[in-house]
Amino acid sequence: MGVIDLDNAGPGARVDDLAYFAYRFAPLSALENYFDGGWSHDVDRMPRLQRICELSPLEERTQIPELVLRRLDEMRQWIRDRAAEGDPAVQNHIGIYDADARYIEREHDNIRAILES
């Protein structure tokens, strides 16, 4: 059984889908947020990212860190907009995305090296 979250679904570029897939399934998230995706702390995320890239023919995959950071910014703004409309329950998710963005910024060079190999 699985759950698919379609809150922000819409048309887009294949590389955007690949970037979000890598973010959620490598996963490219802060260690404290692994629970959100159901991951254990010993997940081999960089080798997983390498395997994801080996399966993708997209040359644009080197853009993944920047695309994920942009997506996280968009998601944080979406949450702020929802909170401003009277849904304060979504506000706690901003901290998750902030931590994930900090992780990607900190590991940017390592992520890029894998994507370029």
Summary of the structure (lengths in Angstrom):
residues: 117
radius of gyration: 14.5
end to end distance: 34.7
largest distance: 46.0
contacts: 285
relative contact order: 0.17
helix: 72%
strand: 0%
